[in-house]
Amino acid sequence: MAKSSADDEELRRACEAAIEGTKEKIVMSIRVAKSRGIWGKSGKLGRHMAKPRVLALSTKSKGQRTKAFLRVLKYSTGGVLEPAKLYKLKHLSKVEVITNDPSGCTFMLGFDNLRSQSVAPPQWTMRNIDDRNRLLLCILNICKDVLGRLPKVVGIDVVEMALWAKENTPTVTTQRNLEDGPVVTAVTESDLKVTVEKELVSQAEEEDMEALLGTYVMGIGEAEAFSERLKRELLALEAANVHAILESEPLVDEVLQGLEAATNCVEDMDEWLGIFNVKLRHMREDIESIETRNNKLGMQSVNNKSLIEELDKLLERLRVPSEYAACLTGGSFDEGHMLQNVEACEWLTSALRGLEVPNLDPTYANMRAVKEKRAELEKLKSTFVRRASDFLRNYFASLVDFMISDKSYFSQRGQLKRPDHADLRYKCRTYARLLQHLKSLDKNCLGPLRKAYCSSLNLLLRREAREFANELRASTKASRNPTVWLEGSTGPGQNVNNSDTSTVSEAYAKMLTIFIPLLVDESSFFAHFMCFEVPALVPPGGVSNGNKAGSNDDDDDDLGILDIDENDDGKAGNDSVELVALNESLQDLLDGIQEDFYAVVDWAYKIDPLRCISMHGITERYISGQKADAAGFVRLLLDDLESRISMQFGRFVDEACHQIERNERNVKQTGVLSYIPRFATLATRMEQYIQGQSRDLVDQAYTKFVSIMFVTLEKIAQTDPKYADIFLLENYAAFQNSLYDLANVVPTLAKFYHQASEAYEQACTRFISMIIYYQFERLFQFARKIEDLMYTISPEEIPFQLGLSKMDLRKMLKSSLSGVDKSIGAMYKKLQKNLTSDELLPSLWDKCKKEFLDKYESFAQLVAKIYPNETIPSVVEMRDLLASM
């Protein structure tokens, strides 16, 4: 058959690649257009929305059996063929060529195993008649050879297709070059591995048809003779028909009579059937009416049964068990009856929730019985909440009253007792689940209960803190240290009492060690016990103050309480509100206990004000350990204690500053002021007391002390300007000597040490310059005049100025340097006379000689430059003279 461009080797390879792995062999592949037909509208072909597809006929051999398939392949977005549908040819029942397509290129394939026969099968449109015939002949040949049967063919003549196949079976000529020349060989397309459809009528069938036709001698050798023969036969047939009609008249009459009788019977039968039809219609209507009534009765019966079941369920939900009603209205709250009370609360909570719209059908919500039962349950709830609240308020008060009345719970004379609330918390835990159920029933009832608990426990905590603090102060033995450290009325050599007061800060630390963990534990227990929905107070496994020695052995994180409200809506949004309420309750619980802590701080301050430093460090350590949000009052307490300690220490610092300032009121001050060595003693003592984070407090005190000291020193020096420099250098030197060791380890004191060193150097320079000018005033005034003139005139003109001639130079040298050794000795004696401390004399004399040599050397250079021919004592001679003295 002729090969179409729609079927080529490249398309065949693409199809084989698309079905690779299925072990199927492509027999034929061809490009088609797919469209969808419309049932019941034969006048419309429905070729709109045509899609390009490829039909591929494939076979698969399995042993001696061969299966045939029709594959539909489509183009993917990348232009690659991919399988779309698979049809088995054994289910092919019909091949129909659409007659409405004038080109005849459109056909349908009907399969008997399609799931939905209501959907029109797809229509396939070929490019031309030859492509259509090639595909259909291939399908029919495969069905005949593989399946042994042919599908129904509609719209095309099989014989025409066979003739077309015979005409379109081409021969292909190939040439072979041999020695004798080219030889032409005719081969069929099958020899070139091209599929050729077999003929629909075999050779044997064709021979049988010719033999059958040969048995009838038609005698059509001559056309005229054949025409005459046909005329004679036609006349004979007409004559035979007329004769037959005349002979059959009686028979026709008899048939007509029979038809008339049959017509009468049919009319009678039609009348009877009409009567029967009316009766049947009436019976049918009666049956339908009966069935309708039966259906209504059946539906009513089913509905009544369902209604009874629903009402039984509703009655069961509305029923109040007698044991629960008795427990809720008049049951006992003793420890032995708590299980029954909890069960009754759980039932009441579930019953109230069961009557709410989300859990109850909205149609039931407005029923009178449901409303009445809801009112009854609300009454039960209010009764039980009132009874339980009254009991718990009285129970908390009785527990605390019992503990307060027993003096063995508190510290006594000669015996410090650590507060122990284990038994109290154990008894309270008995009612923990009851409180949670009360919260779920009525949140508003918890407010009064929390206030009652806080009020009762606050009395106990304050009593414990007061007794403990009193006994702590009474049992601590420490001598009182003076608060006057820097007073100027006493002599500088007076010793300050350095008695050991460490027991004071140890007592304060013991107070915190005992009570801070107790208050944190009480806060945590209160938050859990009273059902506050806040994070944990103390991190799991952590200790509130960083010191295990102060923590209770009682585990308050586990109250044995199940969180029955863990799924309540809006719980997360109430955290901040709950936290505010908790902090307010903790204020009520712990308020007033801070007074006993203040009393310990004030007592320690009176014994030794410097102990505020160590107490400040202890408090800072506890503050850094309090990170839980819910323990807010404990943090506030520690912050207040820190402020109190800082305030007391500030009082001490202010008083010491006033003591320093009182020094300037004296009429005359000479030598080293008394507060300078005392400040060194005070700073040494303060450094011994530093703990933890109290360095800032001490540094602030240092800054204030030294600033006042230096300001006061300068003010005192101004009262006598003649001796101001001597006074300043002696005091600044004493400040440096007394704080040398501390300045090496304390950065703040090192800063003031350097400041004193600079002030000392400045005072030394002024004092030495004053002594030198006192003895050699004319010498250095002459040098200063020369220096002043050198800015305005040349050095050669200076000897001609008034008072600066060579004669004036000789007179000045004679008066100033004659007996220079005596003048230098006078300088030393004046320096020795003015100083009150002999320790400073060697260093000051060395500074004085160096300063004098520097000035004299600059004078000698001026003389050599201005008066080159004049001779003066050399710098070396002057240096040797000073060294010999």
Secondary structure by P-SEA (a helix, b strand, c coil): ccccccccaaaaaaaaaaaccccccccbbbbbbbbcccccccccccccbbbbbbbbbbbbbcccbbbbbbbbbbbccccbbbbcccccccccccccccccccccccbbbbbccccccccccbbbbcccaaaaaaaaaaaaaaaaaccccccccccccaaaaaaaaaaabbbbbbbbbccccbbbbbbccccccbbbbcccccaaaaaaaaaaaaccccccccaaaaaaaaaaaaaaaaaaaaaaaaaaaaaaaaaaaaaaaaaaaaaaaaaaaaaaaaaaaaaaaaaaaaaaaaaaaaaaaaaaaaaaaaaaaaaaaacccaaaaaaaccccccccaaaaaaaaaaaaaaaaaaaccccccccccccaaaaaaaaaaaaaaaaaaaaaaaaaaaaaaaaaaaaaacccccccccccccccaaaaaaaaaaaaaaaaaaaaacaaaaaaaaaaaaaaaaaaaaaaaaaaaaaaaaabbbbbbbccccccccccccccccccaaaaaaaaaaaaaccaaaaaaaaaaaaaaacccccccccccccccccccccccccccccccccccccccccccaaaaaaaaaaaaaaaacccaaaaaaaaaaaaaaacccaaaaaaaaaaaaaaacccccaaaaaaaaaaaaaaaaaaaaaaaaaaaaaaaacccccccccccaaaaaaaaaaaaaaaaccccaaaaaaaaaaaaaaaaaaaaaaaaaccccaaaaaaaaaaaaaaaaaaaaaaccaaaaaaaaaaaaaaaaaaaaaaaaaaaaacaaaaaaaaaaaaaccccccccccccccccaaaaaaaaaacccaaaaaaaaaaaaaaaacccccaaaaaaaaaaaaaaaaaaaaaaaaaacccccccccaaaaaaaaaac
